Amino acid sequence: MKEKPVLPLLVSMALPNVISMLVNSLYNIVDSLFVARISEDAMTALSLVFPIQNFANAIAIGGYGSVFWMWLIALVGGATAFVESTLAQIYKKRSAKGGSYGGPSYYIQAALGSRSLGIIFAIALITTTMAMRAKTKPGRIS
């Protein structure tokens, strides 16, 4: 391992995981489409099973220590959401009609004073949203 270049080594280790995640996502999408034809109740049951399945897979693959990392990521995610909400309230703008508008790209521009960073963030957000649309399950939207 120490003698190979980093990029080929990284690709050889990551590629099986990427393919596995892609196959799992495609399976879930196809499964959701077929179950959605049966009934809305079946789709609701399926949308409840997928998170439990993912949790069971994490325990089976990562052991009980994975629960600690799930909690840690949940705390970091909650703290991030709190900070984002606070910044959005501080830097929101008022429209002429009395409404308010803003968001991450606005407060990145206002707080950091960099319009280019706000534009880069907005483009990255749009790109990732479009990429993740394929993973959205119809039963979880309601």
N, C-alpha and C positions, 0 to 999 in steps of 0.2 A: 504493500500500500504506500509506503514512503517513497518508492521509486517512480510511481506513475505520476503524470501530471494531474493537477487538481481537477480540471474540467472533465476529462474523460472518466475519472474516478467518480466524480459527482453524478455525471449522467448515468453511468452504469449502476449506481446505487439508487438513484431517484426514479429512473425510468420505470421499473416494475411497479413502484408505488403509484406513479402517475397513471399508468395504464389500468391498474386495479381500481383507482378512484373513478376513472372515466367509465369503466365497465359497470361499476356499482351505480353511478349516476344514471347511465343509460338504462340500466335495469329498472331503477326506481321510476324513471319517467315513463317507460313503457308499461310497467306494472300499474302506475297511477292512471294512465289512460284507459287500460282495460277495466280496472276496478271502477272507474268513474262511470263506465257504461252500465254497470250493474245497478247501483243506487247511490244516493247521497250518503246513506248510513254506512255503506261499505267503504266509501271514500273517507268518511270521518274516522272510522275504525283504523283504516290503513294509515292515516296521517297521525294517529296516536301511537301506532306501533313503531314507525320509523325512528323517532328519538330514543325509544326504549331499546331498539335494536342497536343503534349506534352506541348507547351507553354500555350495553352488554358486550359489544365488540371491544370497546375501550378497556373494560375490565379484563376480558379474556386475553387481549393482546398485551396490554400494559401492566396488568396486575392491579392490586389494590392501591398502589402508589399513584395510579392515574387519577383516582378520585381527588387526591390532594391537588394535582395539577389542574383538574377541572375547576375546583373551588378557587384556586389562585387566579386562573384566567377569568373566572366570573367576577372576582373582586376587581381585577384590573379593568375589565370591560365596564363594570358599574362605575368605577372612578372616572374612566374616560367619558362615559355618557354624562356624568354629572358636570365635569369640566366643560364639555361641549355645550351643554344646555345653559350653563352659567355664562359662557362667552357669547352665546347667541343672544341672551337677554341683554347683556351689557352693550353689545355692538349692533343691535337691530336698528333698522332705519324706518322712519315714518314716511308714508306716502302722502300725497296732497289730499287724498280722500279720507285720511285718518287711520288707514290700515297700517300694518307693519310688515316688513319683509326683511330678509337677510339670510344668513346661513353660514356654513363654514368658510366658503370662499370670500364672503363679505368680511367676516371677522379676521381672517388671515390677512386680508388686504389692510384692514383698519389697524389691527394690533401690531402687525409686523411692518406695515408701511411698504409692502411689496405687492404690487398688482400682478406681477408675473407669477408669483407663488400661488396667488388666488386662482389665476387662470389655469395653471398646471394642475392644481387640486381639483378644479371643476372638471377638467378633461379626464383626469384619472377616475373621478367619481362616476362620470357618465360611462366610461369604458368598462369599469368593473360592474356597474349595474347592468349594462347590456350583456356582459359575459355571464352573469349569474342568473339572468332571466330564464335560461334553459334549465336551471336546477330548481325553479319554483314549482312546487306541487300544487295542482289545482285545488285540492281539498284544504290547504292551509291558508288560502287567501281570505276566506270568509271569516 
